[in-house]
Amino acid sequence: MVAAPRTPPVHASSDDQVQMAAWAEAALGHACTQDIDDPAGVVVTVEGLDGVWAHGADVSAAKEELFEVLIDWASLKIEHGDDDIPSIDGVSIYVTQ
């Protein structure tokens, strides 16, 4: 099965979408699997990104969900005027107005 391309929300410009996707992919490289007492799946987080976590049947599914969570998290930060989205592996989000 081939996953659909992952893209940021449509309200962002295409340049912003590319930056957000690159940032989210970089963040995925730092995903940590959390041990939980749930035989039905796993939880993944990214250290330093408070409130960012995802659950899935396996690590791959959880990381797919985590990508969407990362995009949503960054989008909300931008929408609320927060400027504390950290650079990850040299990848930053710069929003054009």
ChimeraX attribute file (.defattr): number of C-alpha atoms within 10 A of each C-alpha:
attribute: neighborCount
match mode: 1-to-1
recipient: residues
	/A:1	3
	/A:2	4
	/A:3	6
	/A:4	6
	/A:5	5
	/A:6	14
	/A:7	16
	/A:8	22
	/A:9	15
	/A:10	9
	/A:11	9
	/A:12	15
	/A:13	14
	/A:14	13
	/A:15	12
	/A:16	19
	/A:17	20
	/A:18	15
	/A:19	18
	/A:20	26
	/A:21	20
	/A:22	17
	/A:23	24
	/A:24	26
	/A:25	19
	/A:26	18
	/A:27	22
	/A:28	19
	/A:29	12
	/A:30	15
	/A:31	18
	/A:32	15
	/A:33	18
	/A:34	12
	/A:35	10
	/A:36	10
	/A:37	8
	/A:38	9
	/A:39	8
	/A:40	10
	/A:41	15
	/A:42	21
	/A:43	22
	/A:44	25
	/A:45	23
	/A:46	19
	/A:47	13
	/A:48	9
	/A:49	14
	/A:50	9
	/A:51	12
	/A:52	17
	/A:53	22
	/A:54	22
	/A:55	20
	/A:56	17
	/A:57	13
	/A:58	15
	/A:59	18
	/A:60	12
	/A:61	16
	/A:62	21
	/A:63	25
	/A:64	16
	/A:65	16
	/A:66	26
	/A:67	24
	/A:68	17
	/A:69	17
	/A:70	26
	/A:71	21
	/A:72	16
	/A:73	18
	/A:74	23
	/A:75	18
	/A:76	12
	/A:77	14
	/A:78	16
	/A:79	9
	/A:80	9
	/A:81	9
	/A:82	11
	/A:83	11
	/A:84	9
	/A:85	15
	/A:86	15
	/A:87	12
	/A:88	17
	/A:89	11
	/A:90	8
	/A:91	16
	/A:92	16
	/A:93	21
	/A:94	13
	/A:95	13
	/A:96	8
	/A:97	6
